[in-house]
C-alpha cells in the first residue's frame, strides 16, 4: 500500500485520509451524512473479490485539519449484524494519486501478488478522483476570497474551510475591502458570483465542492 502517516490521538493533523472499513455501504452513507459539512470530497470502493473479508477502501479530503483518531471516531458506533463493533482503520494520506491506483490494485506490487484488478468504474466518486489530479497542495485561498466578496456568512466559511479561513479571516476581509475600493462593491460582488457560477459549472472536470 502507498506510504501513509499514522497519527496517534492528538497527533499529526491532516485533510487527506485513507480508510479501510468493514462497515456496509449504508453505514458509510450514514457517517458521511452526519459529517457532510466537514467533508470536501471522497470516494470509496468495495473489495469483495479477494481472499480477505469484504471491506471498503475510502479516500477522503476534509475542509479543515483532523487527526486520524478524530476521523476514526466518526465510525466508532457502527455495529455489525451480531451487534459487535465494526473495525475501521484510518491513516493520513501522502499521495492521493498513488492511493487512487492502489484501491483498484493498479500497481506492480498488487499485480505481482495476484490481487484482483478492479476497474476505475467500481469506484464511487464524490469529487475525490478529480481532486487527486489537482494534487494535495490545492490552495483554496481564491475560492474563499470569492465567497467573501459574494457576501458569504462567516459562520458557513468557518464550517467549510476551518482554519484556512479562521486563522486568516482579517486578511481575506482586508483583501476583499481593497478589491471593493478598486472595483466598487456591487461590481466586485457580481464578479465573484460569476466566477463561482463558472467554477460550479465545471464540476464534470473539477467536482470538488458545492457552493
Protein Blocks (a to p, Z undefined) as FASTA:
>chain_A
ZZdddddehiacdfbdcdddfbdfklmmmmmmmmmmmpmbdcddddfkbfbdcddddddd
dfbdcdfklmmmmmmmpccfkopacdddddddfblmlmmmmmnopafklmmnopacddfk
lpccehjlmmmmnojklcfklmmmmmmmnopafklmmmmnmmmmmmmmmmmmmmmmmmmm
mnopklmmmmmmmmmmmmmmmmmmmcfbcZZ
